[in-house]
């Protein structure tokens, strides 16, 4: 029960964290460079 819950919960966590920071970085740099 423990390993089964940790396995499915592990893949979704790292995958969701990667796209979030990556998307926030480009959009933040674009507006900053345009304003400059």
N, CA, C and O atoms as a GROMACS GRO file, in nm:
protein
  144
    1UNK      N    1   0.085  -0.121   0.000
    1UNK     CA    2   0.000   0.000   0.000
    1UNK      C    3   0.088   0.125   0.000
    1UNK      O    4   0.059   0.222  -0.070
    2UNK      N    5   0.193   0.121   0.076
    2UNK     CA    6   0.282   0.240   0.084
    2UNK      C    7   0.356   0.263  -0.049
    2UNK      O    8   0.351   0.374  -0.103
    3UNK      N    9   0.423   0.161  -0.101
    3UNK     CA   10   0.499   0.173  -0.228
    3UNK      C   11   0.407   0.208  -0.345
    3UNK      O   12   0.447   0.281  -0.436
    4UNK      N   13   0.287   0.155  -0.343
    4UNK     CA   14   0.192   0.179  -0.454
    4UNK      C   15   0.150   0.327  -0.455
    4UNK      O   16   0.133   0.386  -0.562
    5UNK      N   17   0.134   0.384  -0.339
    5UNK     CA   18   0.090   0.525  -0.330
    5UNK      C   19   0.207   0.620  -0.358
    5UNK      O   20   0.188   0.728  -0.413
    6UNK      N   21   0.325   0.579  -0.320
    6UNK     CA   22   0.444   0.666  -0.339
    6UNK      C   23   0.484   0.666  -0.486
    6UNK      O   24   0.528   0.768  -0.538
    7UNK      N   25   0.470   0.554  -0.552
    7UNK     CA   26   0.510   0.547  -0.696
    7UNK      C   27   0.428   0.642  -0.784
    7UNK      O   28   0.487   0.725  -0.854
    8UNK      N   29   0.297   0.633  -0.781
    8UNK     CA   30   0.211   0.720  -0.864
    8UNK      C   31   0.220   0.866  -0.822
    8UNK      O   32   0.202   0.956  -0.903
    9UNK      N   33   0.248   0.890  -0.697
    9UNK     CA   34   0.255   1.028  -0.646
    9UNK      C   35   0.390   1.091  -0.680
    9UNK      O   36   0.401   1.213  -0.688
   10UNK      N   37   0.491   1.010  -0.700
   10UNK     CA   38   0.626   1.063  -0.729
   10UNK      C   39   0.635   1.118  -0.873
   10UNK      O   40   0.680   1.231  -0.890
   11UNK      N   41   0.594   1.044  -0.974
   11UNK     CA   42   0.603   1.088  -1.115
   11UNK      C   43   0.528   1.219  -1.141
   11UNK      O   44   0.584   1.309  -1.204
   12UNK      N   45   0.406   1.233  -1.095
   12UNK     CA   46   0.326   1.354  -1.119
   12UNK      C   47   0.386   1.477  -1.050
   12UNK      O   48   0.373   1.589  -1.100
   13UNK      N   49   0.451   1.458  -0.939
   13UNK     CA   50   0.509   1.571  -0.864
   13UNK      C   51   0.625   1.637  -0.942
   13UNK      O   52   0.621   1.758  -0.965
   14UNK      N   53   0.725   1.562  -0.982
   14UNK     CA   54   0.841   1.616  -1.056
   14UNK      C   55   0.801   1.671  -1.192
   14UNK      O   56   0.857   1.770  -1.239
   15UNK      N   57   0.706   1.607  -1.254
   15UNK     CA   58   0.663   1.651  -1.388
   15UNK      C   59   0.591   1.786  -1.381
   15UNK      O   60   0.608   1.872  -1.467
   16UNK      N   61   0.512   1.803  -1.278
   16UNK     CA   62   0.434   1.928  -1.264
   16UNK      C   63   0.526   2.043  -1.220
   16UNK      O   64   0.500   2.159  -1.251
   17UNK      N   65   0.630   2.010  -1.148
   17UNK     CA   66   0.722   2.115  -1.099
   17UNK      C   67   0.813   2.165  -1.212
   17UNK      O   68   0.851   2.282  -1.214
   18UNK      N   69   0.846   2.078  -1.303
   18UNK     CA   70   0.938   2.117  -1.412
   18UNK      C   71   0.871   2.218  -1.506
   18UNK      O   72   0.930   2.322  -1.535
   19UNK      N   73   0.751   2.190  -1.554
   19UNK     CA   74   0.682   2.281  -1.648
   19UNK      C   75   0.646   2.415  -1.583
   19UNK      O   76   0.647   2.518  -1.650
   20UNK      N   77   0.617   2.415  -1.455
   20UNK     CA   78   0.578   2.539  -1.387
   20UNK      C   79   0.692   2.642  -1.386
   20UNK      O   80   0.674   2.754  -1.432
   21UNK      N   81   0.808   2.606  -1.334
   21UNK     CA   82   0.922   2.698  -1.327
   21UNK      C   83   0.973   2.736  -1.466
   21UNK      O   84   1.016   2.849  -1.488
   22UNK      N   85   0.966   2.643  -1.557
   22UNK     CA   86   1.017   2.668  -1.694
   22UNK      C   87   0.927   2.771  -1.764
   22UNK      O   88   0.977   2.858  -1.834
   23UNK      N   89   0.798   2.760  -1.744
   23UNK     CA   90   0.704   2.854  -1.811
   23UNK      C   91   0.712   2.992  -1.745
   23UNK      O   92   0.698   3.094  -1.812
   24UNK      N   93   0.736   2.995  -1.615
   24UNK     CA   94   0.740   3.124  -1.543
   24UNK      C   95   0.868   3.200  -1.577
   24UNK      O   96   0.871   3.323  -1.570
   25UNK      N   97   0.973   3.128  -1.612
   25UNK     CA   98   1.101   3.194  -1.641
   25UNK      C   99   1.097   3.272  -1.774
   25UNK      O  100   1.131   3.390  -1.776
   26UNK      N  101   1.056   3.210  -1.883
   26UNK     CA  102   1.050   3.277  -2.015
   26UNK      C  103   0.959   3.399  -2.015
   26UNK      O  104   1.001   3.506  -2.061
   27UNK      N  105   0.837   3.388  -1.964
   27UNK     CA  106   0.741   3.500  -1.963
   27UNK      C  107   0.794   3.617  -1.880
   27UNK      O  108   0.768   3.732  -1.913
   28UNK      N  109   0.866   3.588  -1.775
   28UNK     CA  110   0.918   3.694  -1.686
   28UNK      C  111   1.033   3.768  -1.755
   28UNK      O  112   1.050   3.888  -1.737
   29UNK      N  113   1.111   3.696  -1.833
   29UNK     CA  114   1.227   3.757  -1.901
   29UNK      C  115   1.180   3.838  -2.023
   29UNK      O  116   1.236   3.943  -2.053
   30UNK      N  117   1.080   3.788  -2.090
   30UNK     CA  118   1.029   3.857  -2.212
   30UNK      C  119   0.982   4.000  -2.181
   30UNK      O  120   1.029   4.095  -2.243
   31UNK      N  121   0.891   4.015  -2.087
   31UNK     CA  122   0.838   4.148  -2.052
   31UNK      C  123   0.947   4.238  -1.995
   31UNK      O  124   0.946   4.359  -2.017
   32UNK      N  125   1.040   4.180  -1.925
   32UNK     CA  126   1.149   4.259  -1.864
   32UNK      C  127   1.240   4.316  -1.974
   32UNK      O  128   1.282   4.432  -1.967
   33UNK      N  129   1.270   4.235  -2.072
   33UNK     CA  130   1.360   4.279  -2.180
   33UNK      C  131   1.288   4.382  -2.269
   33UNK      O  132   1.350   4.477  -2.316
   34UNK      N  133   1.162   4.363  -2.289
   34UNK     CA  134   1.085   4.456  -2.375
   34UNK      C  135   1.075   4.593  -2.307
   34UNK      O  136   1.085   4.696  -2.373
   35UNK      N  137   1.056   4.592  -2.177
   35UNK     CA  138   1.044   4.720  -2.104
   35UNK      C  139   1.179   4.793  -2.102
   35UNK      O  140   1.185   4.916  -2.111
   36UNK      N  141   1.283   4.716  -2.091
   36UNK     CA  142   1.418   4.775  -2.088
   36UNK      C  143   1.439   4.854  -2.217
   36UNK      O  144   1.545   4.913  -2.237
   0.00000   0.00000   0.00000
